[in-house]
């Protein structure tokens, strides 16, 4: 779902790439992803 939103709304390829890899490059996104994974497991 997230990738479809990016494809639809983000036209700049560099920005799209940055957001696709946000879990690795944006600390607050990485923390939220880790929190979600802890609840899933």
GICORDA-V394141 format. One record per backbone hydrogen bond with DSSP energy under -0.5 kcal/mol. CO is the residue of the C=O (numbers start at 1). NH is the residue of the N-H. If there is no record, write none. Layout:
BEGIN
co | nh
CO | NH
CO | NH
END
This chain:
BEGIN
co | nh
1 | 5
2 | 6
3 | 7
4 | 8
5 | 9
6 | 10
9 | 11
12 | 16
13 | 17
14 | 18
15 | 19
16 | 20
17 | 21
19 | 22
21 | 24
21 | 25
22 | 26
25 | 27
26 | 29
26 | 30
27 | 31
28 | 32
29 | 33
30 | 34
31 | 35
32 | 36
33 | 37
34 | 38
35 | 39
36 | 40
37 | 41
END
